[in-house]
Amino acid sequence: MTGQPLQSVKRPKAKLSWSDPVLRSILFQIIAIAMFATGIWFLVHNTLSNLATSHISTGFAFLSREAGFAIGESIISYGPADTYLRAIAVGLLNTLVVAGLGIVLATLLGTVIGVARLSKNWLIAKLAAIYVEIIRNIPLLLQMFFWYSIISENMPGPRQALHPIAGVFISNRGIKVPGLLGDGLVWLFVGVGLAMLVTILINNWASRRQAQTGQIFPVWRVGLLLVLALPLLCWGLSGQSIIVDMPALKGFNFAGGLTLTPEFAALLVGLVVYTAAFIAEVVRAGIQSVSNGQWEASDALGLKRSLSLRLVVLPQALRVIIPPMTSQYLNITKNSSLAVAIGYPDIVSIINTTLNQTGQAIEGIMIIMAAYLTVSLSISVFMNWYNKRIALTER
């Protein structure tokens, strides 16, 4: 039996109709894009017109001009004859230093307080809880003013400075400590970087060795030995000199050495104390997310509570701790912009001075936004990479 040929079914032609949801969605997207582009064009055109009317030049050519103002604290060499670009670089480095130190110190302090909140000792747990509740509910700016007033007003002058040990002076001008000068410093930093790299490689090897044989290698002891020995070895092989610059009282101030200024100290203490209260809650929540069975299994193996916390509980809690910890690291970086209130020369303070002199407010704000965006994205990328590295992999 021969079947009849199938007849092709004719599809109805598509008609433009407002009742078609696909057509409506496309039109709405086109209208939204057009409105957004029109708004951007209006803002740019209006801004350029106002700048032209006020005879204010645009662009970033001002970065190559002489800055003409001094900066109280600088990691790199800087003088008023340098350019605005170098002044902004000084401010960015100052911001990175206080943010980096703040992240490290706040993590250590917050972890200690978070663990203390879970202590079986009633007094320690209550003191940690009081710290968290008080610090988290006082604005950070007020805390910075508090620490700045304590450091700058309650310390003696340079002539009556406290002198606890040789080469260290504490006064209302800051803390003076001995410094190091000379070309050999570069080789010391090279040695530190090399020691960190070797330690990372040893840690990876020790992890694979422990997974195969169960034997534990003392990575931290070897790493500490490398950090102490390799910089000295690199400096010794380089043949470069290093001079110890001792601070000394000359006139009404100190000369030489390194200075921890009251502004830097107040900013750093304020950021660390404030952020540590939030990190403590993150750590506490992460530890509590680990089931009690892990503690019981550790007890059954005869591990002390401190070893159970360090070797069993915290590694599992990190998977819960890392994501919210990233937000705290971003907060401590962005909150460092409050330094302008107490006179610390961060990037916001220096660009404020720059735009007051040049009138290039838009360019200055764009530089600040780009700097914080770059730093924040870098922190996020690193923390996301670390979070994926410690995440559980399903078999």
Secondary structure, 3 states (H helix, E strand, C coil): CCCCCCCCCCCCCCCCCCCCHHHHHHHHHHHHHHHHHHHHHHHHHHHHHHHHHCCCCCCCHHHHCECCCCCCCCCCCCCCCCEHHHHHHHHHHHHHHHHHHHHHHHHHHHHHHHHHHCCCCHHHHHHHHHHHHHHHCCCHHHHHHHHHHHHHHCCCCHHHCECCCCCCEEECCEEEECEEECCHHHHHHHHHHHHHHHHHHHHHHHHHHHHHHCCCCCHHHHHHHHHHHHHHHHHHHHCCCCEEECCEEECCEEECCEEECHHHHHHHHHHHHHHHHHHHHHHHHHHHHCCHHHHHHHHHCCCCHHHHHHHHHHHHHHHHHHHHHHHHHHHHHHHHHHHHHCCCCCHHHHHHHHHHHHCCHHHHHHHHHHHHHHHHHHHHHHHHHHHHHHCCCCC
